[in-house]
Amino acid sequence: MESFMQFAEMGGYGGYVWPAFGIVLAVMLFMWIAGMRGWRKSEQVLASLRSSRRQREDISE
């Protein structure tokens, strides 16, 4: 258990390292969620454009 505490303290820099690690993790999670939402929105727009194109092609025939 003592070796884990030494690891967590990181030579006295643990108070800076762990919060920085948490912030980076939070930012990466936010970026992943934002990217997934944008991807889903793009897929919806693409599906809508494909649908409207099919309708125009059906009308012109």
C-alpha distance matrix in Angstrom:
0.0 3.8 5.4 5.2 6.5 8.8 9.9 10.6 12.5 14.4 15.9 17.1 18.7 16.2 18.6 21.3 19.8 18.3 21.6 23.6 21.9 22.6 26.1 26.8 25.6 27.8 30.8 30.5 30.4 33.5 35.3 34.7 36.1 39.0 39.8 39.9 42.2 44.4 44.6 45.6 48.2 49.6 49.9 51.8 54.1 54.7 55.6 58.0 59.7 60.1 61.6 64.0 65.0 65.8 67.9 69.9 70.5 71.7 74.0 75.5 76.4
3.8 0.0 3.8 5.4 5.1 6.3 8.6 9.8 10.5 12.3 13.1 14.5 16.6 14.7 17.2 20.0 18.8 17.9 21.2 23.1 21.9 22.9 26.3 27.0 26.3 28.6 31.3 31.2 31.6 34.4 36.1 36.0 37.5 40.1 41.0 41.4 43.7 45.7 46.1 47.3 49.7 51.0 51.5 53.5 55.7 56.3 57.4 59.7 61.2 61.8 63.4 65.7 66.7 67.6 69.7 71.6 72.2 73.6 75.9 77.3 78.2
5.4 3.8 0.0 3.8 5.4 5.0 6.2 8.6 9.9 10.5 11.7 13.9 15.5 13.7 16.8 19.0 17.3 16.8 20.4 21.7 20.2 21.7 25.0 25.2 24.6 27.3 29.7 29.4 30.0 33.0 34.4 34.1 36.0 38.6 39.1 39.6 42.1 44.0 44.1 45.6 48.1 49.1 49.6 51.8 53.9 54.3 55.5 57.9 59.3 59.8 61.5 63.9 64.7 65.6 67.8 69.6 70.1 71.6 73.9 75.2 76.1
5.2 5.4 3.8 0.0 3.8 5.4 4.9 6.1 8.5 9.8 11.9 13.5 14.4 11.9 14.8 17.0 15.0 13.9 17.4 19.0 17.2 18.4 21.9 22.2 21.3 23.9 26.5 26.2 26.6 29.6 31.1 30.8 32.5 35.2 35.8 36.3 38.6 40.6 40.8 42.2 44.6 45.8 46.3 48.4 50.5 51.1 52.2 54.5 56.0 56.6 58.2 60.5 61.4 62.4 64.5 66.3 66.9 68.3 70.7 72.0 73.0
6.5 5.1 5.4 3.8 0.0 3.8 5.3 5.0 6.0 8.5 10.1 10.8 12.3 9.9 12.4 15.1 13.9 13.0 16.2 18.2 17.1 18.1 21.3 22.2 21.7 23.9 26.5 26.8 27.2 29.9 31.6 31.7 33.2 35.7 36.7 37.3 39.4 41.4 42.0 43.3 45.5 46.9 47.6 49.5 51.5 52.3 53.5 55.7 57.2 58.0 59.6 61.8 62.8 63.9 65.9 67.6 68.4 69.9 72.0 73.4 74.5
8.8 6.3 5.0 5.4 3.8 0.0 3.8 5.5 5.1 6.1 7.1 8.9 10.6 9.3 12.3 14.5 13.3 13.4 16.8 18.1 17.3 19.0 21.9 22.5 22.5 24.9 27.2 27.3 28.3 30.9 32.3 32.6 34.4 36.6 37.4 38.4 40.6 42.3 42.8 44.4 46.6 47.7 48.6 50.7 52.5 53.2 54.6 56.8 58.1 58.8 60.7 62.8 63.6 64.8 66.9 68.5 69.2 70.8 73.0 74.2 75.4
9.9 8.6 6.2 4.9 5.3 3.8 0.0 3.8 5.5 5.1 7.8 9.8 10.2 8.3 11.8 13.3 11.2 11.2 14.9 15.8 14.4 16.4 19.4 19.5 19.4 22.1 24.2 24.1 25.1 27.9 29.1 29.2 31.2 33.5 34.1 35.0 37.4 39.0 39.4 41.1 43.3 44.3 45.1 47.4 49.1 49.7 51.1 53.4 54.6 55.3 57.2 59.3 60.1 61.3 63.5 65.0 65.7 67.3 69.5 70.7 71.8
10.6 9.8 8.6 6.1 5.0 5.5 3.8 0.0 3.8 5.4 8.5 9.0 8.9 5.9 8.9 10.9 9.2 8.3 11.8 13.4 12.2 13.6 16.7 17.4 17.2 19.5 21.9 22.2 23.0 25.5 27.1 27.4 29.1 31.3 32.3 33.2 35.3 37.1 37.7 39.3 41.4 42.6 43.5 45.5 47.3 48.1 49.5 51.6 53.0 53.9 55.6 57.6 58.6 59.9 61.9 63.5 64.3 65.9 68.0 69.2 70.5
12.5 10.5 9.9 8.5 6.0 5.1 5.5 3.8 0.0 3.8 5.6 5.3 6.3 4.4 7.2 9.6 9.0 9.2 12.2 13.7 13.6 15.2 17.8 18.7 19.2 21.3 23.4 24.1 25.2 27.4 28.9 29.7 31.3 33.3 34.4 35.6 37.5 39.1 40.0 41.7 43.6 44.8 46.0 47.9 49.5 50.4 52.0 54.0 55.2 56.3 58.1 60.0 60.9 62.3 64.3 65.8 66.7 68.4 70.4 71.6 73.0
14.4 12.3 10.5 9.8 8.5 6.1 5.1 5.4 3.8 0.0 3.7 5.5 5.3 4.9 8.6 9.5 8.1 9.5 12.8 13.2 13.0 15.5 17.7 18.0 18.8 21.4 22.9 23.3 24.9 27.2 28.2 29.0 31.1 32.9 33.7 35.1 37.2 38.5 39.3 41.2 43.1 44.0 45.3 47.4 48.9 49.6 51.3 53.4 54.4 55.4 57.4 59.3 60.0 61.5 63.6 64.9 65.8 67.6 69.6 70.6 72.0
15.9 13.1 11.7 11.9 10.1 7.1 7.8 8.5 5.6 3.7 0.0 3.8 5.6 7.1 10.0 11.0 10.6 12.6 15.3 15.8 16.1 18.6 20.5 21.0 22.1 24.5 25.9 26.5 28.3 30.4 31.4 32.4 34.5 36.1 36.9 38.5 40.6 41.7 42.6 44.6 46.4 47.2 48.6 50.8 52.1 52.9 54.7 56.7 57.7 58.7 60.8 62.5 63.3 64.9 67.0 68.2 69.0 70.9 72.9 73.9 75.3
17.1 14.5 13.9 13.5 10.8 8.9 9.8 9.0 5.3 5.5 3.8 0.0 3.8 5.7 7.2 8.7 9.6 11.4 13.5 14.4 15.5 17.5 19.1 20.2 21.6 23.4 24.9 26.0 27.6 29.4 30.7 32.0 33.8 35.2 36.4 38.1 39.8 41.1 42.2 44.2 45.7 46.8 48.3 50.3 51.6 52.6 54.4 56.2 57.2 58.5 60.5 62.1 63.0 64.7 66.6 67.8 68.9 70.8 72.6 73.6 75.2
18.7 16.6 15.5 14.4 12.3 10.6 10.2 8.9 6.3 5.3 5.6 3.8 0.0 3.8 5.4 5.5 6.2 8.7 10.6 10.9 12.2 14.5 15.8 16.6 18.3 20.3 21.4 22.6 24.4 26.1 27.1 28.6 30.5 31.8 32.9 34.7 36.5 37.6 38.8 40.8 42.3 43.3 44.9 46.9 48.0 49.0 51.0 52.7 53.7 55.0 57.0 58.6 59.4 61.2 63.1 64.3 65.3 67.3 69.1 70.1 71.7
16.2 14.7 13.7 11.9 9.9 9.3 8.3 5.9 4.4 4.9 7.1 5.7 3.8 0.0 3.8 5.3 4.9 5.8 8.4 9.6 10.2 11.9 14.0 15.1 16.1 18.0 19.7 20.7 22.1 24.0 25.4 26.6 28.3 29.9 31.1 32.6 34.4 35.8 36.9 38.7 40.3 41.5 42.9 44.8 46.2 47.3 49.0 50.8 52.0 53.2 55.1 56.8 57.8 59.3 61.2 62.6 63.6 65.4 67.3 68.4 69.9
18.6 17.2 16.8 14.8 12.4 12.3 11.8 8.9 7.2 8.6 10.0 7.2 5.4 3.8 0.0 3.8 5.8 6.1 6.9 8.9 10.5 11.4 12.9 14.8 16.1 17.2 19.0 20.7 21.9 23.2 25.0 26.5 27.8 29.2 30.8 32.4 33.8 35.2 36.7 38.4 39.8 41.2 42.8 44.4 45.7 47.1 48.8 50.4 51.6 53.1 54.8 56.3 57.5 59.2 60.9 62.2 63.5 65.2 66.9 68.1 69.8
21.3 20.0 19.0 17.0 15.1 14.5 13.3 10.9 9.6 9.5 11.0 8.7 5.5 5.3 3.8 0.0 3.8 5.8 5.8 6.3 8.7 10.3 10.9 12.4 14.4 15.7 16.8 18.5 20.2 21.4 22.7 24.5 26.1 27.2 28.6 30.5 32.0 33.1 34.6 36.5 37.7 38.9 40.7 42.5 43.6 44.8 46.8 48.3 49.3 50.9 52.8 54.2 55.2 57.1 58.8 59.9 61.2 63.1 64.7 65.8 67.6
19.8 18.8 17.3 15.0 13.9 13.3 11.2 9.2 9.0 8.1 10.6 9.6 6.2 4.9 5.8 3.8 0.0 3.8 5.7 5.2 6.1 8.7 10.0 10.6 12.2 14.3 15.4 16.4 18.3 20.0 21.1 22.4 24.4 25.7 26.8 28.6 30.4 31.5 32.6 34.7 36.2 37.2 38.8 40.8 42.0 43.0 44.9 46.6 47.6 48.9 50.9 52.5 53.4 55.1 57.0 58.2 59.3 61.2 63.0 64.0 65.6
18.3 17.9 16.8 13.9 13.0 13.4 11.2 8.3 9.2 9.5 12.6 11.4 8.7 5.8 6.1 5.8 3.8 0.0 3.8 5.4 4.9 6.2 8.6 9.9 10.4 12.2 14.2 15.3 16.4 18.3 19.9 21.0 22.5 24.2 25.6 26.9 28.6 30.2 31.3 33.0 34.6 35.9 37.3 39.1 40.6 41.7 43.4 45.1 46.4 47.7 49.4 51.1 52.2 53.8 55.6 57.0 58.1 59.8 61.6 62.9 64.4
21.6 21.2 20.4 17.4 16.2 16.8 14.9 11.8 12.2 12.8 15.3 13.5 10.6 8.4 6.9 5.8 5.7 3.8 0.0 3.8 5.3 4.9 6.1 8.6 9.7 10.4 12.3 14.2 15.2 16.4 18.3 19.8 21.0 22.4 24.1 25.7 27.0 28.4 30.0 31.6 32.9 34.4 36.0 37.6 38.9 40.3 42.0 43.5 44.8 46.3 48.0 49.5 50.7 52.5 54.1 55.4 56.7 58.5 60.1 61.4 63.1
23.6 23.1 21.7 19.0 18.2 18.1 15.8 13.4 13.7 13.2 15.8 14.4 10.9 9.6 8.9 6.3 5.2 5.4 3.8 0.0 3.8 5.4 5.1 6.2 8.5 9.8 10.6 12.3 14.2 15.3 16.5 18.3 20.0 21.0 22.4 24.3 25.8 26.8 28.3 30.3 31.6 32.7 34.5 36.3 37.4 38.6 40.5 42.1 43.1 44.6 46.5 47.9 49.0 50.8 52.6 53.7 54.9 56.9 58.5 59.6 61.3
21.9 21.9 20.2 17.2 17.1 17.3 14.4 12.2 13.6 13.0 16.1 15.5 12.2 10.2 10.5 8.7 6.1 4.9 5.3 3.8 0.0 3.8 5.5 5.2 6.1 8.6 10.0 10.6 12.3 14.3 15.4 16.5 18.4 20.0 21.0 22.6 24.5 25.7 26.8 28.7 30.3 31.4 32.8 34.8 36.2 37.1 38.9 40.7 41.9 43.1 45.0 46.7 47.6 49.2 51.1 52.4 53.5 55.3 57.1 58.3 59.8
22.6 22.9 21.7 18.4 18.1 19.0 16.4 13.6 15.2 15.5 18.6 17.5 14.5 11.9 11.4 10.3 8.7 6.2 4.9 5.4 3.8 0.0 3.8 5.5 5.0 6.1 8.6 9.9 10.5 12.2 14.2 15.3 16.5 18.3 19.8 21.1 22.6 24.3 25.6 27.1 28.6 30.1 31.5 33.2 34.7 36.0 37.5 39.2 40.6 41.9 43.5 45.2 46.4 48.0 49.7 51.1 52.4 54.0 55.8 57.1 58.7
26.1 26.3 25.0 21.9 21.3 21.9 19.4 16.7 17.8 17.7 20.5 19.1 15.8 14.0 12.9 10.9 10.0 8.6 6.1 5.1 5.5 3.8 0.0 3.8 5.4 5.1 6.1 8.6 9.8 10.5 12.2 14.2 15.4 16.4 18.2 20.0 21.1 22.4 24.1 25.8 27.0 28.4 30.2 31.7 32.9 34.3 36.2 37.6 38.8 40.4 42.1 43.5 44.7 46.5 48.1 49.4 50.7 52.5 54.1 55.3 57.1
26.8 27.0 25.2 22.2 22.2 22.5 19.5 17.4 18.7 18.0 21.0 20.2 16.6 15.1 14.8 12.4 10.6 9.9 8.6 6.2 5.2 5.5 3.8 0.0 3.8 5.5 5.1 6.1 8.5 9.8 10.5 12.2 14.3 15.3 16.3 18.3 20.0 20.9 22.2 24.3 25.7 26.6 28.4 30.3 31.4 32.5 34.5 36.1 37.1 38.5 40.4 41.9 42.9 44.7 46.5 47.7 48.8 50.7 52.4 53.5 55.2
25.6 26.3 24.6 21.3 21.7 22.5 19.4 17.2 19.2 18.8 22.1 21.6 18.3 16.1 16.1 14.4 12.2 10.4 9.7 8.5 6.1 5.0 5.4 3.8 0.0 3.8 5.5 5.2 6.1 8.6 9.9 10.5 12.3 14.2 15.2 16.5 18.4 19.9 20.9 22.6 24.4 25.6 26.9 28.8 30.3 31.3 33.0 34.8 36.1 37.2 39.0 40.8 41.8 43.3 45.2 46.6 47.7 49.4 51.2 52.5 54.0
27.8 28.6 27.3 23.9 23.9 24.9 22.1 19.5 21.3 21.4 24.5 23.4 20.3 18.0 17.2 15.7 14.3 12.2 10.4 9.8 8.6 6.1 5.1 5.5 3.8 0.0 3.8 5.5 5.1 6.2 8.6 9.9 10.6 12.2 14.1 15.4 16.6 18.3 19.9 21.2 22.6 24.3 25.8 27.2 28.7 30.2 31.7 33.2 34.7 36.1 37.7 39.2 40.6 42.2 43.8 45.2 46.6 48.2 49.8 51.2 52.9
30.8 31.3 29.7 26.5 26.5 27.2 24.2 21.9 23.4 22.9 25.9 24.9 21.4 19.7 19.0 16.8 15.4 14.2 12.3 10.6 10.0 8.6 6.1 5.1 5.5 3.8 0.0 3.8 5.4 5.0 6.1 8.6 9.9 10.4 12.1 14.2 15.3 16.3 18.1 20.0 21.0 22.3 24.2 25.8 26.8 28.2 30.2 31.6 32.7 34.3 36.1 37.4 38.6 40.5 42.1 43.3 44.6 46.5 48.0 49.2 51.0
30.5 31.2 29.4 26.2 26.8 27.3 24.1 22.2 24.1 23.3 26.5 26.0 22.6 20.7 20.7 18.5 16.4 15.3 14.2 12.3 10.6 9.9 8.6 6.1 5.2 5.5 3.8 0.0 3.8 5.4 5.0 6.1 8.6 9.8 10.4 12.2 14.2 15.2 16.2 18.3 19.9 20.8 22.3 24.4 25.6 26.5 28.4 30.2 31.2 32.5 34.4 36.1 37.0 38.7 40.6 41.8 42.9 44.8 46.5 47.7 49.3
30.4 31.6 30.0 26.6 27.2 28.3 25.1 23.0 25.2 24.9 28.3 27.6 24.4 22.1 21.9 20.2 18.3 16.4 15.2 14.2 12.3 10.5 9.8 8.5 6.1 5.1 5.4 3.8 0.0 3.8 5.4 5.1 6.2 8.6 9.8 10.6 12.4 14.2 15.2 16.6 18.4 19.9 21.1 22.8 24.5 25.6 27.1 28.8 30.3 31.5 33.1 34.9 36.1 37.6 39.3 40.8 42.0 43.6 45.4 46.8 48.3
33.5 34.4 33.0 29.6 29.9 30.9 27.9 25.5 27.4 27.2 30.4 29.4 26.1 24.0 23.2 21.4 20.0 18.3 16.4 15.3 14.3 12.2 10.5 9.8 8.6 6.2 5.0 5.4 3.8 0.0 3.8 5.4 5.2 6.1 8.5 9.9 10.6 12.2 14.1 15.5 16.5 18.2 20.0 21.3 22.6 24.2 25.8 27.2 28.6 30.2 31.7 33.2 34.6 36.3 37.8 39.1 40.6 42.2 43.8 45.2 47.0
35.3 36.1 34.4 31.1 31.6 32.3 29.1 27.1 28.9 28.2 31.4 30.7 27.1 25.4 25.0 22.7 21.1 19.9 18.3 16.5 15.4 14.2 12.2 10.5 9.9 8.6 6.1 5.0 5.4 3.8 0.0 3.8 5.5 5.1 6.0 8.5 9.9 10.4 12.0 14.2 15.2 16.2 18.1 19.9 20.9 22.1 24.2 25.6 26.7 28.2 30.1 31.5 32.5 34.4 36.1 37.2 38.5 40.4 42.0 43.2 44.9
34.7 36.0 34.1 30.8 31.7 32.6 29.2 27.4 29.7 29.0 32.4 32.0 28.6 26.6 26.5 24.5 22.4 21.0 19.8 18.3 16.5 15.3 14.2 12.2 10.5 9.9 8.6 6.1 5.1 5.4 3.8 0.0 3.8 5.5 5.1 6.2 8.6 9.9 10.4 12.3 14.2 15.2 16.4 18.4 20.0 20.8 22.5 24.4 25.6 26.7 28.5 30.3 31.3 32.8 34.7 36.1 37.2 38.9 40.7 42.0 43.5
36.1 37.5 36.0 32.5 33.2 34.4 31.2 29.1 31.3 31.1 34.5 33.8 30.5 28.3 27.8 26.1 24.4 22.5 21.0 20.0 18.4 16.5 15.4 14.3 12.3 10.6 9.9 8.6 6.2 5.2 5.5 3.8 0.0 3.8 5.4 5.2 6.2 8.6 9.8 10.7 12.4 14.2 15.4 16.7 18.5 19.9 21.2 22.8 24.5 25.8 27.1 28.9 30.3 31.7 33.3 34.9 36.2 37.7 39.4 40.9 42.5
39.0 40.1 38.6 35.2 35.7 36.6 33.5 31.3 33.3 32.9 36.1 35.2 31.8 29.9 29.2 27.2 25.7 24.2 22.4 21.0 20.0 18.3 16.4 15.3 14.2 12.2 10.4 9.8 8.6 6.1 5.1 5.5 3.8 0.0 3.8 5.5 5.2 6.2 8.6 10.0 10.6 12.3 14.3 15.5 16.6 18.3 20.0 21.2 22.6 24.3 25.8 27.1 28.6 30.4 31.8 33.1 34.6 36.3 37.8 39.2 41.0
39.8 41.0 39.1 35.8 36.7 37.4 34.1 32.3 34.4 33.7 36.9 36.4 32.9 31.1 30.8 28.6 26.8 25.6 24.1 22.4 21.0 19.8 18.2 16.3 15.2 14.1 12.1 10.4 9.8 8.5 6.0 5.1 5.4 3.8 0.0 3.8 5.4 5.1 6.0 8.6 9.8 10.4 12.2 14.2 15.2 16.2 18.2 19.9 20.9 22.3 24.2 25.7 26.7 28.4 30.2 31.4 32.6 34.5 36.2 37.3 39.0
39.9 41.4 39.6 36.3 37.3 38.4 35.0 33.2 35.6 35.1 38.5 38.1 34.7 32.6 32.4 30.5 28.6 26.9 25.7 24.3 22.6 21.1 20.0 18.3 16.5 15.4 14.2 12.2 10.6 9.9 8.5 6.2 5.2 5.5 3.8 0.0 3.8 5.4 5.0 6.2 8.6 9.8 10.5 12.4 14.3 15.2 16.5 18.4 19.9 20.9 22.5 24.4 25.6 26.9 28.7 30.3 31.4 32.9 34.8 36.3 37.7
42.2 43.7 42.1 38.6 39.4 40.6 37.4 35.3 37.5 37.2 40.6 39.8 36.5 34.4 33.8 32.0 30.4 28.6 27.0 25.8 24.5 22.6 21.1 20.0 18.4 16.6 15.3 14.2 12.4 10.6 9.9 8.6 6.2 5.2 5.4 3.8 0.0 3.8 5.4 5.2 6.2 8.6 9.9 10.7 12.4 14.2 15.4 16.7 18.5 20.0 21.2 22.8 24.4 25.9 27.3 28.9 30.4 31.8 33.3 35.0 36.7
44.4 45.7 44.0 40.6 41.4 42.3 39.0 37.1 39.1 38.5 41.7 41.1 37.6 35.8 35.2 33.1 31.5 30.2 28.4 26.8 25.7 24.3 22.4 20.9 19.9 18.3 16.3 15.2 14.2 12.2 10.4 9.9 8.6 6.2 5.1 5.4 3.8 0.0 3.8 5.5 5.0 6.1 8.6 9.9 10.5 12.2 14.2 15.3 16.4 18.2 19.9 21.1 22.4 24.3 25.8 27.0 28.5 30.3 31.7 33.0 34.9
44.6 46.1 44.1 40.8 42.0 42.8 39.4 37.7 40.0 39.3 42.6 42.2 38.8 36.9 36.7 34.6 32.6 31.3 30.0 28.3 26.8 25.6 24.1 22.2 20.9 19.9 18.1 16.2 15.2 14.1 12.0 10.4 9.8 8.6 6.0 5.0 5.4 3.8 0.0 3.8 5.4 5.1 6.2 8.7 9.9 10.4 12.3 14.2 15.3 16.4 18.3 20.0 20.9 22.5 24.4 25.7 26.8 28.5 30.4 31.6 33.1
45.6 47.3 45.6 42.2 43.3 44.4 41.1 39.3 41.7 41.2 44.6 44.2 40.8 38.7 38.4 36.5 34.7 33.0 31.6 30.3 28.7 27.1 25.8 24.3 22.6 21.2 20.0 18.3 16.6 15.5 14.2 12.3 10.7 10.0 8.6 6.2 5.2 5.5 3.8 0.0 3.8 5.4 5.0 6.3 8.7 9.8 10.6 12.4 14.3 15.3 16.5 18.5 20.0 21.1 22.7 24.5 25.8 27.0 28.9 30.5 32.0
48.2 49.7 48.1 44.6 45.5 46.6 43.3 41.4 43.6 43.1 46.4 45.7 42.3 40.3 39.8 37.7 36.2 34.6 32.9 31.6 30.3 28.6 27.0 25.7 24.4 22.6 21.0 19.9 18.4 16.5 15.2 14.2 12.4 10.6 9.8 8.6 6.2 5.0 5.4 3.8 0.0 3.8 5.4 5.1 6.3 8.6 9.9 10.6 12.4 14.3 15.4 16.7 18.4 20.1 21.3 22.8 24.4 25.9 27.3 28.9 30.7
49.6 51.0 49.1 45.8 46.9 47.7 44.3 42.6 44.8 44.0 47.2 46.8 43.3 41.5 41.2 38.9 37.2 35.9 34.4 32.7 31.4 30.1 28.4 26.6 25.6 24.3 22.3 20.8 19.9 18.2 16.2 15.2 14.2 12.3 10.4 9.8 8.6 6.1 5.1 5.4 3.8 0.0 3.8 5.4 5.1 6.1 8.6 9.8 10.5 12.2 14.1 15.3 16.4 18.3 20.0 21.1 22.4 24.3 25.8 27.0 28.8
49.9 51.5 49.6 46.3 47.6 48.6 45.1 43.5 46.0 45.3 48.6 48.3 44.9 42.9 42.8 40.7 38.8 37.3 36.0 34.5 32.8 31.5 30.2 28.4 26.9 25.8 24.2 22.3 21.1 20.0 18.1 16.4 15.4 14.3 12.2 10.5 9.9 8.6 6.2 5.0 5.4 3.8 0.0 3.8 5.5 5.1 6.1 8.6 9.9 10.5 12.2 14.3 15.2 16.5 18.4 20.0 21.0 22.5 24.4 25.8 27.2
51.8 53.5 51.8 48.4 49.5 50.7 47.4 45.5 47.9 47.4 50.8 50.3 46.9 44.8 44.4 42.5 40.8 39.1 37.6 36.3 34.8 33.2 31.7 30.3 28.8 27.2 25.8 24.4 22.8 21.3 19.9 18.4 16.7 15.5 14.2 12.4 10.7 9.9 8.7 6.3 5.1 5.4 3.8 0.0 3.8 5.4 5.1 6.2 8.7 9.9 10.5 12.4 14.2 15.4 16.6 18.5 20.0 21.2 22.8 24.6 26.2
54.1 55.7 53.9 50.5 51.5 52.5 49.1 47.3 49.5 48.9 52.1 51.6 48.0 46.2 45.7 43.6 42.0 40.6 38.9 37.4 36.2 34.7 32.9 31.4 30.3 28.7 26.8 25.6 24.5 22.6 20.9 20.0 18.5 16.6 15.2 14.3 12.4 10.5 9.9 8.7 6.3 5.1 5.5 3.8 0.0 3.8 5.5 5.1 6.2 8.6 9.8 10.6 12.3 14.3 15.4 16.6 18.3 20.0 21.2 22.7 24.7
54.7 56.3 54.3 51.1 52.3 53.2 49.7 48.1 50.4 49.6 52.9 52.6 49.0 47.3 47.1 44.8 43.0 41.7 40.3 38.6 37.1 36.0 34.3 32.5 31.3 30.2 28.2 26.5 25.6 24.2 22.1 20.8 19.9 18.3 16.2 15.2 14.2 12.2 10.4 9.8 8.6 6.1 5.1 5.4 3.8 0.0 3.8 5.4 5.1 6.1 8.5 9.9 10.5 12.3 14.3 15.4 16.4 18.3 20.1 21.2 22.8
55.6 57.4 55.5 52.2 53.5 54.6 51.1 49.5 52.0 51.3 54.7 54.4 51.0 49.0 48.8 46.8 44.9 43.4 42.0 40.5 38.9 37.5 36.2 34.5 33.0 31.7 30.2 28.4 27.1 25.8 24.2 22.5 21.2 20.0 18.2 16.5 15.4 14.2 12.3 10.6 9.9 8.6 6.1 5.1 5.5 3.8 0.0 3.8 5.5 5.1 6.1 8.7 9.9 10.6 12.4 14.3 15.3 16.5 18.5 20.1 21.4
58.0 59.7 57.9 54.5 55.7 56.8 53.4 51.6 54.0 53.4 56.7 56.2 52.7 50.8 50.4 48.3 46.6 45.1 43.5 42.1 40.7 39.2 37.6 36.1 34.8 33.2 31.6 30.2 28.8 27.2 25.6 24.4 22.8 21.2 19.9 18.4 16.7 15.3 14.2 12.4 10.6 9.8 8.6 6.2 5.1 5.4 3.8 0.0 3.8 5.5 5.1 6.2 8.6 10.0 10.6 12.4 14.3 15.4 16.7 18.6 20.4
59.7 61.2 59.3 56.0 57.2 58.1 54.6 53.0 55.2 54.4 57.7 57.2 53.7 52.0 51.6 49.3 47.6 46.4 44.8 43.1 41.9 40.6 38.8 37.1 36.1 34.7 32.7 31.2 30.3 28.6 26.7 25.6 24.5 22.6 20.9 19.9 18.5 16.4 15.3 14.3 12.4 10.5 9.9 8.7 6.2 5.1 5.5 3.8 0.0 3.8 5.4 5.2 6.1 8.7 9.9 10.6 12.3 14.2 15.4 16.6 18.6
60.1 61.8 59.8 56.6 58.0 58.8 55.3 53.9 56.3 55.4 58.7 58.5 55.0 53.2 53.1 50.9 48.9 47.7 46.3 44.6 43.1 41.9 40.4 38.5 37.2 36.1 34.3 32.5 31.5 30.2 28.2 26.7 25.8 24.3 22.3 20.9 20.0 18.2 16.4 15.3 14.3 12.2 10.5 9.9 8.6 6.1 5.1 5.5 3.8 0.0 3.8 5.5 5.1 6.2 8.7 9.9 10.5 12.3 14.3 15.5 16.8
61.6 63.4 61.5 58.2 59.6 60.7 57.2 55.6 58.1 57.4 60.8 60.5 57.0 55.1 54.8 52.8 50.9 49.4 48.0 46.5 45.0 43.5 42.1 40.4 39.0 37.7 36.1 34.4 33.1 31.7 30.1 28.5 27.1 25.8 24.2 22.5 21.2 19.9 18.3 16.5 15.4 14.1 12.2 10.5 9.8 8.5 6.1 5.1 5.4 3.8 0.0 3.8 5.4 5.2 6.3 8.8 9.9 10.6 12.5 14.5 15.8
64.0 65.7 63.9 60.5 61.8 62.8 59.3 57.6 60.0 59.3 62.5 62.1 58.6 56.8 56.3 54.2 52.5 51.1 49.5 47.9 46.7 45.2 43.5 41.9 40.8 39.2 37.4 36.1 34.9 33.2 31.5 30.3 28.9 27.1 25.7 24.4 22.8 21.1 20.0 18.5 16.7 15.3 14.3 12.4 10.6 9.9 8.7 6.2 5.2 5.5 3.8 0.0 3.8 5.5 5.0 6.2 8.6 9.9 10.6 12.4 14.6
65.0 66.7 64.7 61.4 62.8 63.6 60.1 58.6 60.9 60.0 63.3 63.0 59.4 57.8 57.5 55.2 53.4 52.2 50.7 49.0 47.6 46.4 44.7 42.9 41.8 40.6 38.6 37.0 36.1 34.6 32.5 31.3 30.3 28.6 26.7 25.6 24.4 22.4 20.9 20.0 18.4 16.4 15.2 14.2 12.3 10.5 9.9 8.6 6.1 5.1 5.4 3.8 0.0 3.8 5.4 5.1 6.2 8.6 9.9 10.7 12.6
65.8 67.6 65.6 62.4 63.9 64.8 61.3 59.9 62.3 61.5 64.9 64.7 61.2 59.3 59.2 57.1 55.1 53.8 52.5 50.8 49.2 48.0 46.5 44.7 43.3 42.2 40.5 38.7 37.6 36.3 34.4 32.8 31.7 30.4 28.4 26.9 25.9 24.3 22.5 21.1 20.1 18.3 16.5 15.4 14.3 12.3 10.6 10.0 8.7 6.2 5.2 5.5 3.8 0.0 3.8 5.5 5.1 6.1 8.6 10.0 10.8
67.9 69.7 67.8 64.5 65.9 66.9 63.5 61.9 64.3 63.6 67.0 66.6 63.1 61.2 60.9 58.8 57.0 55.6 54.1 52.6 51.1 49.7 48.1 46.5 45.2 43.8 42.1 40.6 39.3 37.8 36.1 34.7 33.3 31.8 30.2 28.7 27.3 25.8 24.4 22.7 21.3 20.0 18.4 16.6 15.4 14.3 12.4 10.6 9.9 8.7 6.3 5.0 5.4 3.8 0.0 3.8 5.4 5.1 6.2 8.7 10.2
69.9 71.6 69.6 66.3 67.6 68.5 65.0 63.5 65.8 64.9 68.2 67.8 64.3 62.6 62.2 59.9 58.2 57.0 55.4 53.7 52.4 51.1 49.4 47.7 46.6 45.2 43.3 41.8 40.8 39.1 37.2 36.1 34.9 33.1 31.4 30.3 28.9 27.0 25.7 24.5 22.8 21.1 20.0 18.5 16.6 15.4 14.3 12.4 10.6 9.9 8.8 6.2 5.1 5.5 3.8 0.0 3.8 5.4 5.1 6.2 8.8
70.5 72.2 70.1 66.9 68.4 69.2 65.7 64.3 66.7 65.8 69.0 68.9 65.3 63.6 63.5 61.2 59.3 58.1 56.7 54.9 53.5 52.4 50.7 48.8 47.7 46.6 44.6 42.9 42.0 40.6 38.5 37.2 36.2 34.6 32.6 31.4 30.4 28.5 26.8 25.8 24.4 22.4 21.0 20.0 18.3 16.4 15.3 14.3 12.3 10.5 9.9 8.6 6.2 5.1 5.4 3.8 0.0 3.8 5.5 5.2 6.4
71.7 73.6 71.6 68.3 69.9 70.8 67.3 65.9 68.4 67.6 70.9 70.8 67.3 65.4 65.2 63.1 61.2 59.8 58.5 56.9 55.3 54.0 52.5 50.7 49.4 48.2 46.5 44.8 43.6 42.2 40.4 38.9 37.7 36.3 34.5 32.9 31.8 30.3 28.5 27.0 25.9 24.3 22.5 21.2 20.0 18.3 16.5 15.4 14.2 12.3 10.6 9.9 8.6 6.1 5.1 5.4 3.8 0.0 3.8 5.6 5.5
74.0 75.9 73.9 70.7 72.0 73.0 69.5 68.0 70.4 69.6 72.9 72.6 69.1 67.3 66.9 64.7 63.0 61.6 60.1 58.5 57.1 55.8 54.1 52.4 51.2 49.8 48.0 46.5 45.4 43.8 42.0 40.7 39.4 37.8 36.2 34.8 33.3 31.7 30.4 28.9 27.3 25.8 24.4 22.8 21.2 20.1 18.5 16.7 15.4 14.3 12.5 10.6 9.9 8.6 6.2 5.1 5.5 3.8 0.0 3.8 5.5
75.5 77.3 75.2 72.0 73.4 74.2 70.7 69.2 71.6 70.6 73.9 73.6 70.1 68.4 68.1 65.8 64.0 62.9 61.4 59.6 58.3 57.1 55.3 53.5 52.5 51.2 49.2 47.7 46.8 45.2 43.2 42.0 40.9 39.2 37.3 36.3 35.0 33.0 31.6 30.5 28.9 27.0 25.8 24.6 22.7 21.2 20.1 18.6 16.6 15.5 14.5 12.4 10.7 10.0 8.7 6.2 5.2 5.6 3.8 0.0 3.8
76.4 78.2 76.1 73.0 74.5 75.4 71.8 70.5 73.0 72.0 75.3 75.2 71.7 69.9 69.8 67.6 65.6 64.4 63.1 61.3 59.8 58.7 57.1 55.2 54.0 52.9 51.0 49.3 48.3 47.0 44.9 43.5 42.5 41.0 39.0 37.7 36.7 34.9 33.1 32.0 30.7 28.8 27.2 26.2 24.7 22.8 21.4 20.4 18.6 16.8 15.8 14.6 12.6 10.8 10.2 8.8 6.4 5.5 5.5 3.8 0.0
